[in-house]
Amino acid sequence: MSAVTLTPAAREALRDDEVVFFDWHVTGLCCADAGEFSVRPLRRSRLPKRARGLLPDMVYAHPTAWVHLAGAPVVIDCRPLWRWRRFTTDLPPDAGLRCCLGRPLYGSSHGR
């Protein structure tokens, strides 16, 4: 399983009926694995049926995103932006590209 950590700000920003959802957005035309991650709050009742849970139990992921995140240490934070909640991660900005090329999310250049 993944070592996902929610910061106190992220925990406080979630409403009682919400979870954090890692989505996978296909960006490649030739294969479905080419894509990028996004993270957003989502009501439990609106979770896709194929969503897979990550630890802790308030974090879920699209099946393709889950494959890439399983076992990766990820920190989720929330930075309010006026009236909106903006959930962010410490994933590298090129995380989706790294996954598609078979490279680790956190290499020696990331300091982990």
N, CA, C and O atoms as CSV, one atom per row, in Angstrom:
chain,resi,resn,atom,element,x,y,z
A,1,MET,N,N,0.834,-1.194,0.000
A,1,MET,CA,C,0.000,0.000,0.000
A,1,MET,C,C,0.876,1.253,0.000
A,1,MET,O,O,2.083,1.196,0.230
A,2,SER,N,N,0.250,2.339,-0.255
A,2,SER,CA,C,0.947,3.614,-0.336
A,2,SER,C,C,1.137,4.218,1.051
A,2,SER,O,O,0.352,3.964,1.965
A,3,ALA,N,N,2.168,5.006,1.191
A,3,ALA,CA,C,2.418,5.723,2.436
A,3,ALA,C,C,1.958,7.160,2.256
A,3,ALA,O,O,2.774,8.080,2.191
A,4,VAL,N,N,0.643,7.350,2.175
A,4,VAL,CA,C,0.075,8.676,1.971
A,4,VAL,C,C,-0.091,9.364,3.312
A,4,VAL,O,O,-0.587,8.769,4.269
A,5,THR,N,N,0.325,10.615,3.379
A,5,THR,CA,C,0.191,11.414,4.589
A,5,THR,C,C,-0.625,12.658,4.273
A,5,THR,O,O,-0.349,13.357,3.298
A,6,LEU,N,N,-1.622,12.931,5.092
A,6,LEU,CA,C,-2.402,14.155,4.964
A,6,LEU,C,C,-1.891,15.152,5.994
A,6,LEU,O,O,-1.774,14.820,7.173
A,7,THR,N,N,-1.590,16.358,5.561
A,7,THR,CA,C,-1.179,17.390,6.505
A,7,THR,C,C,-2.392,17.812,7.333
A,7,THR,O,O,-3.528,17.571,6.923
A,8,PRO,N,N,-2.175,18.431,8.479
A,8,PRO,CA,C,-3.312,18.919,9.267
A,8,PRO,C,C,-4.230,19.844,8.466
A,8,PRO,O,O,-5.449,19.798,8.630
A,9,ALA,N,N,-3.650,20.686,7.598
A,9,ALA,CA,C,-4.473,21.587,6.777
A,9,ALA,C,C,-5.370,20.798,5.830
A,9,ALA,O,O,-6.522,21.176,5.617
A,10,ALA,N,N,-4.861,19.707,5.258
A,10,ALA,CA,C,-5.658,18.880,4.349
A,10,ALA,C,C,-6.778,18.171,5.105
A,10,ALA,O,O,-7.903,18.082,4.614
A,11,ARG,N,N,-6.471,17.669,6.294
A,11,ARG,CA,C,-7.509,17.000,7.101
A,11,ARG,C,C,-8.623,17.962,7.476
A,11,ARG,O,O,-9.803,17.615,7.415
A,12,GLU,N,N,-8.243,19.172,7.863
A,12,GLU,CA,C,-9.241,20.172,8.253
A,12,GLU,C,C,-10.080,20.636,7.069
A,12,GLU,O,O,-11.256,20.961,7.235
A,13,ALA,N,N,-9.491,20.671,5.881
A,13,ALA,CA,C,-10.210,21.155,4.701
A,13,ALA,C,C,-11.260,20.167,4.205
A,13,ALA,O,O,-12.228,20.561,3.553
A,14,LEU,N,N,-11.071,18.883,4.512
A,14,LEU,CA,C,-12.045,17.883,4.079
A,14,LEU,C,C,-13.315,17.973,4.916
A,14,LEU,O,O,-13.257,18.092,6.140
A,15,ARG,N,N,-14.438,17.918,4.259
A,15,ARG,CA,C,-15.718,17.876,4.966
A,15,ARG,C,C,-15.980,16.452,5.426
A,15,ARG,O,O,-15.303,15.521,4.991
A,16,ASP,N,N,-16.961,16.280,6.305
A,16,ASP,CA,C,-17.234,14.960,6.893
A,16,ASP,C,C,-17.494,13.875,5.853
A,16,ASP,O,O,-17.090,12.728,6.046
A,17,ASP,N,N,-18.155,14.217,4.765
A,17,ASP,CA,C,-18.521,13.214,3.761
A,17,ASP,C,C,-17.557,13.172,2.574
A,17,ASP,O,O,-17.892,12.601,1.536
A,18,GLU,N,N,-16.362,13.768,2.707
A,18,GLU,CA,C,-15.423,13.850,1.592
A,18,GLU,C,C,-14.175,13.000,1.807
A,18,GLU,O,O,-13.780,12.687,2.930
A,19,VAL,N,N,-13.579,12.645,0.675
A,19,VAL,CA,C,-12.290,11.963,0.638
A,19,VAL,C,C,-11.414,12.690,-0.383
A,19,VAL,O,O,-11.903,13.523,-1.147
A,20,VAL,N,N,-10.140,12.377,-0.391
A,20,VAL,CA,C,-9.220,12.909,-1.402
A,20,VAL,C,C,-9.140,11.866,-2.512
A,20,VAL,O,O,-8.972,10.676,-2.245
A,21,PHE,N,N,-9.261,12.319,-3.757
A,21,PHE,CA,C,-9.255,11.406,-4.900
A,21,PHE,C,C,-8.143,11.774,-5.871
A,21,PHE,O,O,-8.077,12.905,-6.352
A,22,PHE,N,N,-7.257,10.799,-6.159
A,22,PHE,CA,C,-6.226,10.951,-7.186
A,22,PHE,C,C,-6.841,10.506,-8.503
A,22,PHE,O,O,-7.218,9.345,-8.659
A,23,ASP,N,N,-6.941,11.420,-9.438
A,23,ASP,CA,C,-7.485,11.067,-10.747
A,23,ASP,C,C,-6.344,10.910,-11.733
A,23,ASP,O,O,-5.244,11.413,-11.505
A,24,TRP,N,N,-6.605,10.211,-12.829
A,24,TRP,CA,C,-5.620,10.006,-13.876
A,24,TRP,C,C,-6.196,10.565,-15.167
A,24,TRP,O,O,-7.276,10.156,-15.594
A,25,HIS,N,N,-5.485,11.493,-15.791
A,25,HIS,CA,C,-5.944,12.125,-17.018
A,25,HIS,C,C,-5.071,11.652,-18.170
A,25,HIS,O,O,-3.865,11.899,-18.187
A,26,VAL,N,N,-5.679,10.979,-19.122
A,26,VAL,CA,C,-4.941,10.459,-20.268
A,26,VAL,C,C,-4.480,11.621,-21.131
A,26,VAL,O,O,-5.278,12.475,-21.518
A,27,THR,N,N,-3.192,11.644,-21.429
A,27,THR,CA,C,-2.642,12.706,-22.272
A,27,THR,C,C,-2.039,12.159,-23.552
A,27,THR,O,O,-1.768,12.924,-24.478
A,28,GLY,N,N,-1.824,10.856,-23.629
A,28,GLY,CA,C,-1.230,10.267,-24.823
A,28,GLY,C,C,-2.293,9.734,-25.757
A,28,GLY,O,O,-3.343,9.267,-25.315
A,29,LEU,N,N,-2.025,9.801,-27.031
A,29,LEU,CA,C,-2.965,9.283,-28.014
A,29,LEU,C,C,-2.710,7.821,-28.344
A,29,LEU,O,O,-3.607,7.128,-28.825
A,30,CYS,N,N,-1.514,7.353,-28.094
A,30,CYS,CA,C,-1.166,6.007,-28.522
A,30,CYS,C,C,-1.379,4.948,-27.445
A,30,CYS,O,O,-1.558,3.774,-27.768
A,31,CYS,N,N,-1.363,5.336,-26.186
A,31,CYS,CA,C,-1.587,4.334,-25.144
A,31,CYS,C,C,-2.260,4.985,-23.943
A,31,CYS,O,O,-2.056,6.168,-23.673
A,32,ALA,N,N,-3.049,4.219,-23.237
A,32,ALA,CA,C,-3.834,4.759,-22.124
A,32,ALA,C,C,-2.983,5.038,-20.893
A,32,ALA,O,O,-3.458,5.675,-19.952
A,33,ASP,N,N,-1.750,4.581,-20.877
A,33,ASP,CA,C,-0.909,4.770,-19.700
A,33,ASP,C,C,-0.273,6.154,-19.660
A,33,ASP,O,O,0.183,6.587,-18.602
A,34,ALA,N,N,-0.232,6.846,-20.777
A,34,ALA,CA,C,0.375,8.177,-20.812
A,34,ALA,C,C,-0.612,9.177,-20.223
A,34,ALA,O,O,-1.690,9.394,-20.776
A,35,GLY,N,N,-0.243,9.780,-19.106
A,35,GLY,CA,C,-1.169,10.701,-18.469
A,35,GLY,C,C,-0.553,11.472,-17.334
A,35,GLY,O,O,0.659,11.442,-17.120
A,36,GLU,N,N,-1.401,12.160,-16.611
A,36,GLU,CA,C,-0.987,12.969,-15.468
A,36,GLU,C,C,-1.949,12.768,-14.305
A,36,GLU,O,O,-3.096,12.359,-14.488
A,37,PHE,N,N,-1.459,13.066,-13.106
A,37,PHE,CA,C,-2.258,12.977,-11.878
A,37,PHE,C,C,-2.949,14.304,-11.596
A,37,PHE,O,O,-2.459,15.367,-11.978
A,38,SER,N,N,-4.074,14.229,-10.931
A,38,SER,CA,C,-4.666,15.403,-10.291
A,38,SER,C,C,-5.237,14.909,-8.965
A,38,SER,O,O,-5.537,13.726,-8.805
A,39,VAL,N,N,-5.380,15.818,-8.036
A,39,VAL,CA,C,-5.906,15.446,-6.727
A,39,VAL,C,C,-6.988,16.450,-6.355
A,39,VAL,O,O,-6.814,17.657,-6.525
A,40,ARG,N,N,-8.112,15.938,-5.843
A,40,ARG,CA,C,-9.242,16.806,-5.526
A,40,ARG,C,C,-10.107,16.168,-4.455
A,40,ARG,O,O,-10.070,14.952,-4.267
A,41,PRO,N,N,-10.883,16.976,-3.755
A,41,PRO,CA,C,-11.837,16.413,-2.796
A,41,PRO,C,C,-13.062,15.905,-3.546
A,41,PRO,O,O,-13.461,16.462,-4.568
A,42,LEU,N,N,-13.647,14.839,-3.016
A,42,LEU,CA,C,-14.812,14.231,-3.653
A,42,LEU,C,C,-15.686,13.604,-2.580
A,42,LEU,O,O,-15.178,12.980,-1.648
A,43,ARG,N,N,-17.003,13.770,-2.707
A,43,ARG,CA,C,-17.898,13.119,-1.747
A,43,ARG,C,C,-17.797,11.610,-1.896
A,43,ARG,O,O,-17.681,11.101,-3.011
A,44,ARG,N,N,-17.841,10.891,-0.780
A,44,ARG,CA,C,-17.772,9.423,-0.829
A,44,ARG,C,C,-18.834,8.845,-1.758
A,44,ARG,O,O,-18.579,7.874,-2.472
A,45,SER,N,N,-20.004,9.432,-1.748
A,45,SER,CA,C,-21.096,8.917,-2.575
A,45,SER,C,C,-20.830,9.106,-4.067
A,45,SER,O,O,-21.488,8.464,-4.886
A,46,ARG,N,N,-19.891,9.963,-4.439
A,46,ARG,CA,C,-19.583,10.230,-5.848
A,46,ARG,C,C,-18.305,9.530,-6.318
A,46,ARG,O,O,-17.867,9.726,-7.452
A,47,LEU,N,N,-17.712,8.714,-5.442
A,47,LEU,CA,C,-16.507,7.987,-5.838
A,47,LEU,C,C,-16.823,7.025,-6.979
A,47,LEU,O,O,-17.849,6.345,-6.940
A,48,PRO,N,N,-15.965,6.955,-7.992
A,48,PRO,CA,C,-16.180,5.967,-9.051
A,48,PRO,C,C,-16.127,4.548,-8.472
A,48,PRO,O,O,-15.397,4.292,-7.514
A,49,LYS,N,N,-16.885,3.651,-9.043
A,49,LYS,CA,C,-16.936,2.267,-8.534
A,49,LYS,C,C,-15.581,1.585,-8.594
A,49,LYS,O,O,-15.291,0.706,-7.783
A,50,ARG,N,N,-14.747,1.983,-9.550
A,50,ARG,CA,C,-13.438,1.347,-9.704
A,50,ARG,C,C,-12.351,1.987,-8.844
A,50,ARG,O,O,-11.201,1.549,-8.887
A,51,ALA,N,N,-12.688,3.006,-8.068
A,51,ALA,CA,C,-11.687,3.681,-7.230
A,51,ALA,C,C,-11.079,2.689,-6.249
A,51,ALA,O,O,-11.777,1.842,-5.691
A,52,ARG,N,N,-9.783,2.801,-6.049
A,52,ARG,CA,C,-9.074,1.909,-5.126
A,52,ARG,C,C,-8.560,2.722,-3.959
A,52,ARG,O,O,-8.057,3.832,-4.131
A,53,GLY,N,N,-8.688,2.168,-2.787
A,53,GLY,CA,C,-8.285,2.862,-1.576
A,53,GLY,C,C,-6.786,2.851,-1.342
A,53,GLY,O,O,-6.092,1.882,-1.647
A,54,LEU,N,N,-6.312,3.950,-0.795
A,54,LEU,CA,C,-4.937,4.072,-0.327
A,54,LEU,C,C,-5.009,4.346,1.169
A,54,LEU,O,O,-6.053,4.758,1.674
A,55,LEU,N,N,-3.936,4.128,1.862
A,55,LEU,CA,C,-3.936,4.419,3.298
A,55,LEU,C,C,-3.589,5.875,3.496
A,55,LEU,O,O,-2.668,6.337,2.823
A,56,PRO,N,N,-4.222,6.629,4.335
A,56,PRO,CA,C,-5.348,6.292,5.199
A,56,PRO,C,C,-6.646,6.134,4.412
A,56,PRO,O,O,-6.681,6.379,3.206
A,57,ASP,N,N,-7.704,5.728,5.095
A,57,ASP,CA,C,-8.951,5.377,4.415
A,57,ASP,C,C,-9.699,6.569,3.833
A,57,ASP,O,O,-10.807,6.402,3.324
A,58,MET,N,N,-9.134,7.745,3.892
A,58,MET,CA,C,-9.781,8.913,3.293
A,58,MET,C,C,-9.112,9.337,1.997
A,58,MET,O,O,-9.325,10.452,1.521
A,59,VAL,N,N,-8.295,8.442,1.417
A,59,VAL,CA,C,-7.612,8.721,0.155
A,59,VAL,C,C,-7.888,7.573,-0.814
A,59,VAL,O,O,-7.677,6.405,-0.485
A,60,TYR,N,N,-8.363,7.920,-2.013
A,60,TYR,CA,C,-8.682,6.941,-3.045
A,60,TYR,C,C,-8.018,7.364,-4.345
A,60,TYR,O,O,-7.621,8.518,-4.507
A,61,ALA,N,N,-7.901,6.404,-5.279
A,61,ALA,CA,C,-7.241,6.702,-6.545
A,61,ALA,C,C,-7.913,5.960,-7.695
A,61,ALA,O,O,-8.470,4.875,-7.527
A,62,HIS,N,N,-7.840,6.579,-8.860
A,62,HIS,CA,C,-8.229,5.926,-10.109
A,62,HIS,C,C,-7.335,4.694,-10.239
A,62,HIS,O,O,-6.181,4.744,-9.813
A,63,PRO,N,N,-7.823,3.582,-10.814
A,63,PRO,CA,C,-6.993,2.370,-10.902
A,63,PRO,C,C,-5.626,2.576,-11.541
A,63,PRO,O,O,-4.639,2.010,-11.071
A,64,THR,N,N,-5.546,3.376,-12.603
A,64,THR,CA,C,-4.250,3.612,-13.243
A,64,THR,C,C,-3.337,4.438,-12.341
A,64,THR,O,O,-2.137,4.172,-12.267
A,65,ALA,N,N,-3.886,5.424,-11.665
A,65,ALA,CA,C,-3.085,6.225,-10.731
A,65,ALA,C,C,-2.635,5.361,-9.557
A,65,ALA,O,O,-1.505,5.495,-9.087
A,66,TRP,N,N,-3.510,4.476,-9.081
A,66,TRP,CA,C,-3.190,3.626,-7.938
A,66,TRP,C,C,-1.970,2.765,-8.232
A,66,TRP,O,O,-1.106,2.594,-7.371
A,67,VAL,N,N,-1.896,2.222,-9.442
A,67,VAL,CA,C,-0.756,1.379,-9.816
A,67,VAL,C,C,0.554,2.140,-9.648
A,67,VAL,O,O,1.542,1.578,-9.176
A,68,HIS,N,N,0.568,3.399,-10.025
A,68,HIS,CA,C,1.783,4.191,-9.948
A,68,HIS,C,C,2.060,4.706,-8.537
A,68,HIS,O,O,3.213,4.959,-8.190
A,69,LEU,N,N,1.028,4.861,-7.728
A,69,LEU,CA,C,1.206,5.427,-6.390
A,69,LEU,C,C,1.436,4.369,-5.309
A,69,LEU,O,O,1.930,4.691,-4.228
A,70,ALA,N,N,1.088,3.125,-5.584
A,70,ALA,CA,C,1.235,2.067,-4.583
A,70,ALA,C,C,2.686,1.996,-4.116
A,70,ALA,O,O,3.595,1.778,-4.916
A,71,GLY,N,N,2.888,2.180,-2.839
A,71,GLY,CA,C,4.216,2.112,-2.253
A,71,GLY,C,C,4.997,3.420,-2.274
A,71,GLY,O,O,6.073,3.500,-1.680
A,72,ALA,N,N,4.488,4.433,-2.935
A,72,ALA,CA,C,5.207,5.714,-3.012
A,72,ALA,C,C,4.825,6.608,-1.830
A,72,ALA,O,O,3.646,6.716,-1.491
A,73,PRO,N,N,5.811,7.245,-1.207
A,73,PRO,CA,C,5.482,8.175,-0.124
A,73,PRO,C,C,4.957,9.492,-0.710
A,73,PRO,O,O,5.665,10.178,-1.447
A,74,VAL,N,N,3.718,9.833,-0.376
A,74,VAL,CA,C,3.089,11.032,-0.916
A,74,VAL,C,C,2.506,11.850,0.233
A,74,VAL,O,O,1.850,11.304,1.119
A,75,VAL,N,N,2.746,13.150,0.214
A,75,VAL,CA,C,2.170,14.061,1.201
A,75,VAL,C,C,1.136,14.920,0.487
A,75,VAL,O,O,1.419,15.514,-0.553
A,76,ILE,N,N,-0.068,14.980,1.058
A,76,ILE,CA,C,-1.147,15.793,0.497
A,76,ILE,C,C,-1.371,16.986,1.415
A,76,ILE,O,O,-1.498,16.838,2.630
A,77,ASP,N,N,-1.418,18.170,0.816
A,77,ASP,CA,C,-1.643,19.407,1.561
A,77,ASP,C,C,-2.824,20.131,0.933
A,77,ASP,O,O,-3.230,19.818,-0.186
A,78,CYS,N,N,-3.366,21.087,1.648
A,78,CYS,CA,C,-4.440,21.921,1.116
A,78,CYS,C,C,-4.077,23.371,1.345
A,78,CYS,O,O,-3.763,23.790,2.459
A,79,ARG,N,N,-4.127,24.119,0.269
A,79,ARG,CA,C,-3.848,25.550,0.334
A,79,ARG,C,C,-5.086,26.292,-0.119
A,79,ARG,O,O,-5.428,26.272,-1.301
A,80,PRO,N,N,-5.761,26.948,0.813
A,80,PRO,CA,C,-6.955,27.693,0.421
A,80,PRO,C,C,-6.597,28.824,-0.540
A,80,PRO,O,O,-5.607,29.532,-0.358
A,81,LEU,N,N,-7.406,28.967,-1.536
A,81,LEU,CA,C,-7.228,30.024,-2.520
A,81,LEU,C,C,-8.547,30.777,-2.591
A,81,LEU,O,O,-9.456,30.414,-3.336
A,82,TRP,N,N,-8.623,31.826,-1.801
A,82,TRP,CA,C,-9.824,32.628,-1.624
A,82,TRP,C,C,-10.958,31.731,-1.140
A,82,TRP,O,O,-10.910,31.291,0.008
A,83,ARG,N,N,-11.972,31.435,-1.944
A,83,ARG,CA,C,-13.087,30.600,-1.495
A,83,ARG,C,C,-12.903,29.136,-1.859
A,83,ARG,O,O,-13.715,28.299,-1.465
A,84,TRP,N,N,-11.856,28.811,-2.598
A,84,TRP,CA,C,-11.654,27.446,-3.066
A,84,TRP,C,C,-10.577,26.746,-2.255
A,84,TRP,O,O,-9.679,27.374,-1.694
A,85,ARG,N,N,-10.694,25.431,-2.210
A,85,ARG,CA,C,-9.677,24.589,-1.571
A,85,ARG,C,C,-8.829,23.976,-2.676
A,85,ARG,O,O,-9.355,23.343,-3.592
A,86,ARG,N,N,-7.539,24.160,-2.590
A,86,ARG,CA,C,-6.630,23.616,-3.600
A,86,ARG,C,C,-5.757,22.548,-2.944
A,86,ARG,O,O,-4.856,22.854,-2.164
A,87,PHE,N,N,-6.041,21.299,-3.276
A,87,PHE,CA,C,-5.258,20.199,-2.735
A,87,PHE,C,C,-4.043,19.981,-3.623
A,87,PHE,O,O,-4.154,19.945,-4.848
A,88,THR,N,N,-2.880,19.835,-2.993
A,88,THR,CA,C,-1.623,19.646,-3.710
A,88,THR,C,C,-0.889,18.450,-3.128
A,88,THR,O,O,-1.199,17.990,-2.028
A,89,THR,N,N,0.086,17.952,-3.876
A,89,THR,CA,C,0.926,16.854,-3.399
A,89,THR,C,C,2.390,17.243,-3.551
A,89,THR,O,O,2.728,18.252,-4.170
A,90,ASP,N,N,3.236,16.422,-2.972
A,90,ASP,CA,C,4.677,16.645,-3.139
A,90,ASP,C,C,5.243,15.808,-4.285
A,90,ASP,O,O,6.457,15.632,-4.392
A,91,LEU,N,N,4.356,15.293,-5.141
A,91,LEU,CA,C,4.828,14.557,-6.309
A,91,LEU,C,C,5.605,15.500,-7.218
A,91,LEU,O,O,5.277,16.684,-7.297
A,92,PRO,N,N,6.623,15.003,-7.901
A,92,PRO,CA,C,7.360,15.851,-8.835
A,92,PRO,C,C,6.423,16.355,-9.938
A,92,PRO,O,O,5.453,15.674,-10.269
A,93,PRO,N,N,6.688,17.516,-10.504
A,93,PRO,CA,C,5.802,18.053,-11.545
A,93,PRO,C,C,5.702,17.160,-12.778
A,93,PRO,O,O,4.719,17.238,-13.515
A,94,ASP,N,N,6.699,16.317,-13.010
A,94,ASP,CA,C,6.670,15.407,-14.160
A,94,ASP,C,C,6.341,13.972,-13.744
A,94,ASP,O,O,6.787,13.022,-14.388
A,95,ALA,N,N,5.569,13.815,-12.680
A,95,ALA,CA,C,5.274,12.478,-12.136
A,95,ALA,C,C,4.612,11.574,-13.168
A,95,ALA,O,O,4.996,10.411,-13.289
A,96,GLY,N,N,3.641,12.069,-13.906
A,96,GLY,CA,C,2.957,11.247,-14.905
A,96,GLY,C,C,3.911,10.775,-15.993
A,96,GLY,O,O,3.862,9.615,-16.401
A,97,LEU,N,N,4.775,11.662,-16.464
A,97,LEU,CA,C,5.760,11.306,-17.485
A,97,LEU,C,C,6.735,10.264,-16.945
A,97,LEU,O,O,7.079,9.314,-17.649
A,98,ARG,N,N,7.176,10.432,-15.713
A,98,ARG,CA,C,8.085,9.452,-15.106
A,98,ARG,C,C,7.439,8.071,-15.068
A,98,ARG,O,O,8.073,7.068,-15.398
A,99,CYS,N,N,6.164,8.030,-14.660
A,99,CYS,CA,C,5.456,6.752,-14.586
A,99,CYS,C,C,5.361,6.100,-15.958
A,99,CYS,O,O,5.573,4.895,-16.092
A,100,CYS,N,N,5.045,6.887,-16.968
A,100,CYS,CA,C,4.885,6.366,-18.324
A,100,CYS,C,C,6.201,5.823,-18.879
A,100,CYS,O,O,6.201,4.896,-19.689
A,101,LEU,N,N,7.314,6.397,-18.445
A,101,LEU,CA,C,8.627,5.963,-18.933
A,101,LEU,C,C,9.254,4.901,-18.047
A,101,LEU,O,O,10.383,4.477,-18.292
A,102,GLY,N,N,8.532,4.465,-17.018
A,102,GLY,CA,C,9.051,3.429,-16.138
A,102,GLY,C,C,10.093,3.915,-15.157
A,102,GLY,O,O,10.842,3.108,-14.606
A,103,ARG,N,N,10.162,5.200,-14.928
A,103,ARG,CA,C,11.126,5.755,-13.975
A,103,ARG,C,C,10.467,5.925,-12.622
A,103,ARG,O,O,9.254,6.118,-12.553
A,104,PRO,N,N,11.231,5.860,-11.545
A,104,PRO,CA,C,10.639,6.029,-10.214
A,104,PRO,C,C,10.125,7.449,-9.997
A,104,PRO,O,O,10.682,8.413,-10.521
A,105,LEU,N,N,9.062,7.557,-9.221
A,105,LEU,CA,C,8.514,8.874,-8.907
A,105,LEU,C,C,9.520,9.711,-8.141
A,105,LEU,O,O,9.627,10.918,-8.359
A,106,TYR,N,N,10.257,9.072,-7.245
A,106,TYR,CA,C,11.233,9.796,-6.425
A,106,TYR,C,C,12.609,9.190,-6.709
A,106,TYR,O,O,12.935,8.108,-6.223
A,107,GLY,N,N,13.394,9.893,-7.489
A,107,GLY,CA,C,14.736,9.438,-7.803
A,107,GLY,C,C,15.750,10.171,-6.955
A,107,GLY,O,O,15.399,10.926,-6.048
A,108,SER,N,N,16.998,9.941,-7.259
A,108,SER,CA,C,18.074,10.561,-6.484
A,108,SER,C,C,18.067,12.078,-6.635
A,108,SER,O,O,18.536,12.786,-5.744
A,109,SER,N,N,17.536,12.592,-7.760
A,109,SER,CA,C,17.516,14.041,-7.943
A,109,SER,C,C,16.453,14.721,-7.095
A,109,SER,O,O,16.501,15.936,-6.900
A,110,HIS,N,N,15.496,13.955,-6.591
A,110,HIS,CA,C,14.423,14.533,-5.766
A,110,HIS,C,C,14.837,14.602,-4.295
A,110,HIS,O,O,14.215,15.312,-3.505
A,111,GLY,N,N,15.880,13.869,-3.932
A,111,GLY,CA,C,16.348,13.933,-2.552
A,111,GLY,C,C,15.672,12.952,-1.633
A,111,GLY,O,O,15.699,13.131,-0.416
A,112,ARG,N,N,15.070,11.929,-2.177
A,112,ARG,CA,C,14.426,10.917,-1.328
A,112,ARG,C,C,15.090,9.590,-1.467
A,112,ARG,O,O,14.679,8.624,-0.826
